[in-house]
Amino acid sequence: MTGMSFDEIASEALKLNPAARARLADTLLASLETLYDEQNGKEWADEAARRDRAWDLQGGPTRSAPEVFRDARRRLD
């Protein structure tokens, strides 16, 4: 970072022509999407770990994937 404050950066950005501001906005939004994807991945990993721990503690009956799909198809028919 250049040591500029948010207000200074915003002021300079607003001096850009509309096409450059649009490119800057696109770049900034894309950087947030990357952060969202990373956070989303972390949350899914945390959820998977939580479910795995719960399974280890509770156990229970299991069903094979073909059995689950067969039952699902029957319900849809």
C-alpha positions in Angstrom: 0.0 0.0 0.0 1.2 3.5 -0.8 0.3 5.0 2.6 -2.7 6.8 1.1 -5.9 6.9 3.2 -9.1 5.4 1.9 -10.5 8.9 1.2 -7.4 9.8 -0.8 -7.6 6.7 -2.9 -11.3 7.2 -3.4 -10.7 10.8 -4.5 -8.1 9.8 -6.9 -10.2 6.9 -8.3 -13.1 9.4 -8.9 -10.8 11.4 -11.1 -10.4 8.5 -13.6 -12.5 8.5 -16.7 -15.6 6.3 -16.7 -14.0 3.4 -18.5 -11.1 3.3 -16.1 -13.4 3.6 -13.1 -15.4 0.7 -14.5 -12.3 -1.4 -14.9 -11.2 -0.5 -11.3 -14.6 -1.4 -10.0 -14.5 -4.7 -11.8 -11.1 -5.5 -10.4 -12.2 -4.6 -6.9 -15.4 -6.7 -7.2 -13.4 -9.7 -8.6 -11.0 -9.5 -5.6 -14.0 -9.7 -3.2 -15.4 -12.7 -5.1 -12.1 -14.5 -4.6 -12.3 -13.8 -0.9 -15.9 -15.0 -0.8 -14.9 -18.3 -2.6 -12.1 -18.8 -0.1 -14.4 -18.1 2.8 -17.1 -20.3 1.4 -14.6 -23.2 0.9 -13.4 -22.8 4.5 -17.0 -22.8 5.8 -17.8 -26.0 3.8 -14.6 -27.7 5.1 -15.6 -26.7 8.7 -19.1 -28.1 8.1 -17.7 -31.3 6.7 -15.4 -31.7 9.8 -18.4 -30.9 12.1 -20.5 -33.6 10.4 -17.6 -36.1 10.5 -17.2 -35.5 14.3 -20.9 -35.9 14.8 -20.9 -39.1 12.9 -17.9 -40.5 14.9 -19.8 -39.7 18.1 -23.3 -40.9 17.1 -22.6 -43.5 14.4 -25.8 -45.0 13.0 -26.9 -47.1 10.1 -25.5 -46.5 6.6 -26.8 -47.0 3.1 -24.9 -47.5 -0.1 -25.2 -44.8 -2.8 -26.9 -47.1 -5.2 -29.6 -47.8 -2.6 -30.1 -44.2 -1.9 -30.4 -43.3 -5.6 -32.8 -46.3 -6.2 -35.1 -45.0 -3.4 -34.9 -41.5 -4.7 -35.8 -42.6 -8.2 -38.8 -44.5 -6.8 -40.0 -41.4 -5.1 -39.8 -39.4 -8.2 -41.7 -41.9 -10.4 
